[in-house]
């Protein structure tokens, strides 16, 4: 894809994310109706609100003209997958509001996430907008990372290891073992310890781990539905790649962001880290009993 076109797509995604973010913030302090939908096996994947749907409508309306012009497919969280992502060369992968549970609880941690992915499942651009803090991340293949319009690069300055995890991970059989492994890694690498915390949905957890390097965010493979969905990782995968960070499944393979048999990512897990040695250490957890 030519650079000029990629830049055009990225600007449209930024515009769409901001429009959706404005809608979300309008309802941030209001009482809203919460519904439940078929999702993964966690509460976070099952809650949905009218605001999710309004945000999705706003994103789709903004990107629709350029999508029709360039024959792009659209995959969104709140609309059934129509399979067009397998027929077009590129498709939008959209989570209109990741972190809905945090939004419902009137806490920060929700964000608009818009990625552009090729048919092979590789991310081409990613835009993440945190409307509660008015922070927008954007990246496109070969064009670097920008935070609020300014060029952004990784900085390994912290003397603590950041572990940003999803709420459901606290009950995972390997939670304690994961913390112990990260503490060991921190000690071995001259760090003072681990700061383990939740930052809402997977999207902002990934961004937080990148911004507070050295850091990580990961999910183990599991047999049941869940583990996040394609739209949860499309944008942040591009941001991490352009930042020179590591984003793979839990076995070191590229993320399959155009999975054929499902939109869930439970089959191979996800792993985001700021450096390769940390990623290698975390993968050791695959071979323990928990």
Buried (B, 14 or more C-beta within 10 A) or exposed (E): BEEEEBEEBBBBBBBBBBBBBBBBBEBBEEEBEBEEEEBBEBBBBBBBBEBBBBBBBBBBEBBBEBBEEBEBBBBBBBBEBEEEBEEBEBBBBBBBBBBBBBBBEEBBBBBBBBBBBBBEBBBBBBBBBBBBEEBBBBBBBEBBBBBEEEEBEBEEEBEBBBBBBBBBBEEBEBBEBBBEBBBEBBEEEEBEEBBBEBBBBBBBBBBBBBBBBBBBBBBBBBEEBBBBBBBBBBBBBBBBBBBEBBBBBBEBEBBBBBBEEBBBBBBBBBBBBBBEEBBEBBBEBBEEEE
